[in-house]
């Protein structure tokens, strides 16, 4: 009788973890998708009247946001079409580990985006394509900072929930 109570509590804890884990990721992808849509809409309107480097800034933001929107849509589809409550402990640990690896890789890429944007702006000072490089550099810095903040927050939220998961390991 005691063992069934322990197993039931463990199952409930695992289901709770899986639902929280999935909710964190869904929220993150909704934020990413919302950011992308906002950039596409604002950028499209502003691009029509923009001149000089601002034209390239909005142009790059639109391109970047199309990619972000596709990533968010694919991730949301995957998250919304699976039932997190049915995952086993092993599956939960594997998925949690995989998402953390992806987020830490993304954090590294975000820093690289930021640095690339800085480099583009610096390169603009000595290039005949000054306006283009400056606008693109500003956009890449903005996108890199946003993605860095988003990925750090998501990684921190997932790390915060990890104790609950790892306490279930016998």
N, C-alpha and C positions, 0 to 999 in steps of 0.2 A: 504494500500500500504506500509506503514511504517513497519507494523508487518511482512509482507512477506519478506521484506529486512532484518529485524532482524533475522527472522527464517533461512533465507538463509545463512546469515553470521555465525550464530551459527552452522548450519550444516557443512559449509565449515571449520570452526575452529575445530569442532569435528572430521571431516574426516582427517584434517591435523594432529591433535593430535594422532589419531589412527594409521596413517601411520608412524609417527615419533616413536611412542611407539613400534610398530612392528619392525621397522628398527633397533632400539636400541637392542631389544631382538635377532633379527636375527644375527646382527653383533656379539653380545656376544656369541651366540651359534656357529657361524663360528670360532671365536677365540678359544673357548673351543675345538671344533672338530679339528682345526688345531694343537693346542697344543697336543691333544691326539695322532693324527697321527704322529706328529714329535717325540713324546716320544716312540711310538710303533716302528717306523722305526729305529731311532737312537738306542734305547734300544735293539732291536733285533740284530743289527749288533755288538754293543758293548758287548752284553751278551756273544757272541761266544768266545770272547778273554778275557773277564773279569775274574779276580781272586779275592779271598778273599771277603771283604765286598762289593766291586764294583759289583760283580756278583749278590748279593742280592739287591743292589740298583737298577740296571737295571731291574731285575726281578719284583720288586715291582712297579716300574714305568710303566712297561708294563701292569701289572694287573690293576693298578689304571687307566691307560689310556684307557683300554678296557671299563671300566665302564663309564668314561667320554665321550667316543665316542658314546656309546649307549644313554646316556642322551642327548648329543648334537643332535644326529640323530632324536630321538623321538621329541625333542623340535622343531627342524627345520621342521620336517614333519608337526607338528601341526601349526606352524607359516606360512608355505608356502601353506597350503591347506585351509586356511581361509582368507576371504577378510576383512581386518580391517576397510575398509571404510564403511561397512554396519552395524557396531555396533551402537546401540543406546547409549544415554548418560548413562543410568543406566548400560548397559552391559560394557561400557568403564570404568566406575568408579569401578565396581566389578572386572573386569580383572586387572586393574591397582593396586587395593588394594591387590588382590591375588598375583600378581607377586612381589610386595614390601614385603609382608609377607614371601614369599618363599626366597627372596634374604636375608632378615634379619635373617631368620632361617639358611640359608646357611652360612652367615657370622659367626654366632655362631658355626656352625659345623666346619668351616674352622679353627677357633681358636682352637677348640678341636683337629682337625687333627694335627695342629702345635704342640700343647702341648703333644699329644700322641707320635709324632715323637721325641720330646725332651726326653720324658720318656723312649722310646725304646732305645735311644742312651745312656742314663744314666744307664738303666738296663743292657745294653751290657757290662758295666764295671765289673759286678759281676756275669755274666752268662757263662756257658760253651758254649753257642751259641753266643759268642761275635760278630763274623763276620756277622752272619745273622741278629741279632738285630741291629747292627750298620748300616748295609746297608739298612735295611727296615726303620729304624728311619730317616736316611738321605733322603730317597725317600719320606716318609710321610711329613717331614718338607718342602721339595721342593714343593710337590703338594699342601700342605696346604697354603703356601705363595702365590703360583700362583692363587689358587682359591679365597683366601681372597682378593687379589688385583682385580681380575676380578669381584667378587661379589660387592665389594665396589664401583668400577667404574660404574657398571650397576645400582646399587641402587642410586648413586648420579645422574646419567643421568636421571633416571626415576623420581626422586624427583624434578629435575630441570624442567621437563615438567609438573609436577602436577599442577602448578598454572594455566596453560592454561586450563586444564581440570576442575579444581574446579571453575574457573571464569564462566564456562558455566552453573553452577547449579543455577536455578532460585531462 
